Amino acid sequence: IILGEPREIQRFVGKSSTYDAEIWFYQGKTDLGLPAAFNLVFFREGGHGEYRLYSPVGDGPQALLSGYFGGPDYETAYEKLREVEPELAAVSLSLVPGETGTIYGRPSMSSDLLIQRVESAPARGVEAKYAQKFLQYKDLVEVEYTANYLDSDSLIKVFRDPSGSYFVHYAVEPRRLSVNQYESKFYTTLKVNGRVTTADGRLVHQFDKTVALNLTADEMNDASRVPFDYQDLFPLVGGDYSLSVLIKNEASKEFTSVEKSLRIPLAGTAVQMTQPLLGYRAVHLEPAARRMKAFRIGPYQIYCQPNRVFARQETLAVAFQLNNLAEELAAGGEVRIEFLKDGRLFRDIRRKPAEYADLPNVLEEVPLADFPPAHYTVRISLASAGAEIVSASDEFDLTFAEAVPRPWFSSRVLPDAGDPVYPEIMGAQLFNLGRYQESRDSLERAFQRKPDSENTAASLARAYLALADAAAAVRTLAPFVGPQKTAKYETHILAAEALKRTGEFGRAVELLDQAGAHYGVNAVLLNSVGECYEGWGKTKEALAAFEKSLELSPDQPQVRKKVDELKKKDPR
């Protein structure tokens, strides 16, 4: 990354609340295809090691905060950072001055596009010392998103699992899939990042996946003639959200993105109809083959494509769910499936819900041979005694072509529905939503099945602390911390906080000392030690810990104030 000397450098070093960071301000680089003015931020990840380039999307404000355990929510981390270092916060969401706001709770992607442009900027007319400086960082920088955007089609549906949990099923079909070639092998790696946020930007769920695609020459020959679809699914608790998915192709440096609003039904007894899924093929699976996979609805695996274009020789699969359907309504109600062409009824199908053998899962297969090519709307409704109760709809196109190229897929198989990973994921989602009691209940179910999981224990302990049940947090974390244990730094800090809240200050200090011996001492840890000694009534030891913290990080006005107060109590 070669740009020459920046106009200005701001350094944030030795701070107690943030990791070491530098802001480099550039101006007048439009000849390199860069904005008129922009910033680059370098920071020591985790407070140690070499400086590396900061990405607003890939790292977020939380990566700049030391001792921050507030979770991955950008907005909360940004507000915390703004309290302690406003100037650093100002560049944490966007590297371009004057650009504000987030989209779907995510910092503007233009900053990461800027990073890509900077990396590819020519090296002409550059001072050698700054070239060396940037080259030092180059090997440490991972560019998450590039400047080559691809259009894509997407398909996103929500269905309920027999366990009662709702899963978001999605497919993304980029305009093309580029690969690298080595001899007769073809390959690429996809980096998938997803985020679910509330209307006010609160992060509820996020995921990062790496998908390796490897093809032989024959497979590549077949794949090059048809589209590629990436498919996946994940559980999500009830509520209204925005989903954002980014897919990056490592081989071609291309990316595509999808954004959609989601509504996940809350718990209740009212009958509920899911949005229909339209597929070009449906397979009835034997029980042993019913794996947790995208677009499997009960016993049916639906093969579908985001563009929803069909040929007349195909049979249209219309799949949906009727959840919370009472026996009386199943026997006496009526399902009506209407096909509308140019807004007018072309055909309809009427059945009793009980005629469908796999309720709440419904599959209707409709041959398209006598449908004229056109744009259609499928409208599905459930009625009782002539009164409509629920309805849903979707659209599709019937082409003049004799056949439609069908995609090849990358589609993961997830653990079965009873796996504890799902209550753990949903427990974390509930925690992020502030629904702490529900979070605790869900995480307790997960921990009962995974009693040896430190991560699950830590998540459950956070829920206990949020509910002011520090004693339960202590019990939960006890098996993972101790002189002979190798728990994570965060687990030590969490356990010490729980012990401090229960008044077990001596044990809390022991854990903090263990963390310091294993992971190193920092101002945040020393402040925790000082608070424990203060609560324990050991003013001299508390004063020593706070003073040591100030030696490491002098810019701590609150800690300095605390030291002055303690000196009045213990003038020595």
HELIX and SHEET records of a PDB file:
HELIX    1   1 THR A   30  LEU A   32  5                                   3    
HELIX    2   2 GLU A   45  GLY A   47  5                                   3    
HELIX    3   3 PRO A   61  LEU A   64  5                                   4    
HELIX    4   4 TYR A   74  VAL A   84  1                                  11    
HELIX    5   5 PRO A   86  ALA A   90  1                                   5    
HELIX    6   6 SER A  110  GLU A  119  1                                  10    
HELIX    7   7 ALA A  128  LYS A  138  1                                  11    
HELIX    8   8 ALA A  217  ALA A  223  1                                   7    
HELIX    9   9 PRO A  287  ALA A  289  5                                   3    
HELIX   10  10 GLU A  327  GLY A  332  1                                   6    
HELIX   11  11 PRO A  353  GLU A  355  5                                   3    
HELIX   12  12 VAL A  421  ASN A  432  1                                  12    
HELIX   13  13 TYR A  436  ARG A  449  1                                  14    
HELIX   14  14 GLU A  454  ALA A  466  1                                  13    
HELIX   15  15 ALA A  470  LEU A  477  1                                   8    
HELIX   16  16 ALA A  478  PHE A  480  5                                   3    
HELIX   17  17 TYR A  489  ARG A  501  1                                  13    
HELIX   18  18 PHE A  505  TYR A  519  1                                  15    
HELIX   19  19 ALA A  523  TRP A  536  1                                  14    
HELIX   20  20 THR A  539  LEU A  552  1                                  14    
HELIX   21  21 PRO A  557  LYS A  569  1                                  13    
SHEET    1   A 4 GLU A   8  PHE A  12  0                                        
SHEET    2   A 4 ALA A  21  GLN A  27 -1                                        
SHEET    3   A 4 ALA A  37  ARG A  44 -1                                        
SHEET    4   A 4 TYR A  51  LEU A  53 -1                                        
SHEET    1   B 2 THR A 102  ILE A 103  0                                        
SHEET    2   B 2 ARG A 106  PRO A 107 -1                                        
SHEET    1   C 5 ASN A 148  TYR A 149  0                                        
SHEET    2   C 5 GLU A 254  ILE A 264  1                                        
SHEET    3   C 5 GLY A 239  ASN A 249 -1                                        
SHEET    4   C 5 LYS A 185  THR A 197 -1                                        
SHEET    5   C 5 ASN A 180  TYR A 182 -1                                        
SHEET    1   D 5 ASN A 148  TYR A 149  0                                        
SHEET    2   D 5 GLU A 254  ILE A 264  1                                        
SHEET    3   D 5 GLY A 239  ASN A 249 -1                                        
SHEET    4   D 5 LYS A 185  THR A 197 -1                                        
SHEET    5   D 5 LEU A 203  THR A 216 -1                                        
SHEET    1   E 4 SER A 152  ARG A 160  0                                        
SHEET    2   E 4 TYR A 166  PRO A 174 -1                                        
SHEET    3   E 4 PHE A 228  PRO A 235 -1                                        
SHEET    4   E 4 TRP A 408  SER A 411  1                                        
SHEET    1   F 3 GLN A 272  MET A 273  0                                        
SHEET    2   F 3 THR A 315  ASN A 323 -1                                        
SHEET    3   F 3 LEU A 277  GLY A 279 -1                                        
SHEET    1   G 3 GLN A 272  MET A 273  0                                        
SHEET    2   G 3 THR A 315  ASN A 323 -1                                        
SHEET    3   G 3 ASN A 361  PRO A 367 -1                                        
SHEET    1   H 3 ARG A 281  HIS A 284  0                                        
SHEET    2   H 3 TYR A 300  TYR A 303 -1                                        
SHEET    3   H 3 ARG A 296  ILE A 297 -1                                        
SHEET    1   I 2 MET A 292  LYS A 293  0                                        
SHEET    2   I 2 VAL A 413  LEU A 414 -1                                        
SHEET    1   J 5 VAL A 309  PHE A 310  0                                        
SHEET    2   J 5 ALA A 387  LEU A 398  1                                        
SHEET    3   J 5 HIS A 375  SER A 384 -1                                        
SHEET    4   J 5 GLU A 334  LYS A 341 -1                                        
SHEET    5   J 5 ARG A 344  ARG A 351 -1                                        
END                                                                             
